[in-house]
Amino acid sequence: MVTKERKIRTLSVIGILLLISLTFTGTALAADNFLVIFMYDEDEVYLNKPVARYARVSEPEPPVKSGYTFGGWYTEPECINKFDFDTRIPSKTTLYAKWIPSSSSSSGGKAEGVSDNPPSFKIPGFGAVFGIAAVVGAVFVLGRRKI
């Protein structure tokens, strides 16, 4: 006859194995993808683009800023080295917009269709599975204690 304690242990072991499996799978998935972060200003993100390791990133629609002309994407905040979009992305990369003061004022703001909340790069459902596995593991540990 299967006891309640044996069922709890079995479910806990399954939960722990599932957690270990998902942890390593999630690490492998995340390690092969990186974010390219396009900065609108020094402290304002224009766009986040997930990119596979060693892939090229496509150039986004140029941003718009009142009183300035967009001068391209650069690899540092000082806008010295212009980014080459034929470059393969080996790791997380941040690019910075160069703004050139213009004599005429434009409409201002970001390019149409660009969200103020850029998408984040997450493994869907991973947090929920991790939480369930943690609860199952806690039940296993607490179930073994004699009250």
C-alpha positions in Angstrom: 0.0 0.0 0.0 1.3 3.4 -0.9 1.4 5.8 2.0 0.8 9.5 2.0 4.4 10.1 3.0 5.6 8.0 0.0 3.4 10.0 -2.4 4.7 13.3 -1.0 8.3 12.1 -1.5 7.7 10.9 -5.0 6.0 14.2 -6.0 8.8 16.1 -4.4 11.5 14.2 -6.3 9.7 14.7 -9.5 9.4 18.5 -8.8 13.1 18.8 -7.9 14.1 16.9 -11.1 11.8 19.1 -13.1 13.3 22.2 -11.6 16.8 21.0 -12.3 15.9 20.2 -15.9 14.2 23.6 -16.5 17.1 25.4 -14.9 19.6 24.0 -17.3 17.3 24.3 -20.3 16.6 27.9 -19.4 20.3 28.7 -19.0 21.0 27.2 -22.4 18.2 29.1 -24.1 19.2 32.4 -22.5 22.9 31.9 -23.2 22.2 31.8 -27.0 20.3 35.1 -27.1 21.2 38.6 -26.2 19.6 42.0 -26.1 20.6 44.8 -28.2 19.5 48.0 -26.3 19.0 51.1 -28.3 19.3 54.2 -26.1 17.2 57.3 -27.0 19.0 59.5 -24.5 21.6 58.8 -21.8 19.0 57.3 -19.5 16.0 56.5 -21.8 15.6 53.2 -23.7 14.3 53.6 -27.2 14.0 49.8 -28.0 15.2 46.4 -26.9 15.8 43.8 -29.6 16.5 40.1 -28.7 19.2 38.7 -31.1 20.6 35.2 -31.4 24.3 34.9 -30.6 26.5 36.0 -33.6 23.5 37.2 -35.6 23.1 40.7 -37.0 20.6 43.1 -35.7 18.5 45.1 -38.1 18.5 48.9 -37.8 15.2 50.2 -36.2 13.2 53.1 -37.4 15.1 56.3 -36.6 13.9 58.1 -33.5 12.7 61.7 -33.5 13.7 64.4 -31.0 12.4 68.0 -31.0 15.1 70.4 -32.1 17.6 67.7 -33.3 18.4 65.5 -36.3 19.1 61.8 -35.7 22.8 61.1 -36.5 22.9 57.3 -36.3 23.6 54.6 -33.7 27.0 54.6 -31.9 28.7 52.1 -29.6 29.4 54.5 -26.7 27.4 57.4 -25.1 30.0 59.9 -26.4 29.0 58.9 -30.0 32.5 58.4 -31.4 32.3 55.0 -33.1 29.4 54.5 -35.4 27.8 51.1 -35.2 28.1 48.9 -38.3 24.9 46.9 -38.8 26.8 44.2 -40.6 28.5 43.4 -37.2 27.6 40.1 -35.6 26.4 40.4 -32.0 28.5 38.2 -29.6 27.0 39.5 -26.3 24.6 42.0 -24.8 25.1 45.3 -26.7 24.0 48.8 -26.0 23.8 51.4 -28.8 23.4 55.1 -28.4 21.5 57.6 -30.6 23.5 60.6 -31.8 21.6 63.9 -31.8 22.7 66.8 -33.9 21.2 70.2 -33.0 19.1 71.5 -35.9 17.9 75.0 -36.7 14.4 73.9 -37.4 12.2 72.2 -34.8 10.5 68.9 -35.6 7.4 67.3 -34.1 9.4 65.7 -31.3 8.9 62.4 -29.5 9.7 58.9 -30.5 9.1 57.3 -33.8 5.5 56.2 -34.4 4.8 52.7 -33.1 7.7 52.6 -30.6 6.5 51.6 -27.1 7.4 53.4 -23.9 7.7 49.9 -22.4 10.0 48.0 -24.6 9.6 44.2 -24.6 11.7 42.3 -22.1 13.5 39.1 -22.9 12.2 36.3 -20.8 11.7 32.5 -20.9 7.8 32.2 -20.8 6.4 30.4 -17.9 9.8 29.7 -16.2 8.9 31.7 -13.1 5.7 29.8 -12.5 7.4 26.4 -12.9 10.2 27.5 -10.6 7.6 28.5 -7.9 5.7 25.3 -8.2 8.9 23.2 -7.9 9.9 25.3 -4.8 6.6 24.6 -3.1 6.8 20.9 -3.9 10.4 20.8 -2.5 9.3 22.6 0.6 6.5 20.1 1.1 9.1 17.3 0.9 11.4 18.9 3.4 8.6 19.9 5.8 6.9 16.5 5.3 9.9 14.7 6.7 9.9 16.6 9.9 8.3 14.9 12.9 5.9 17.1 14.8 
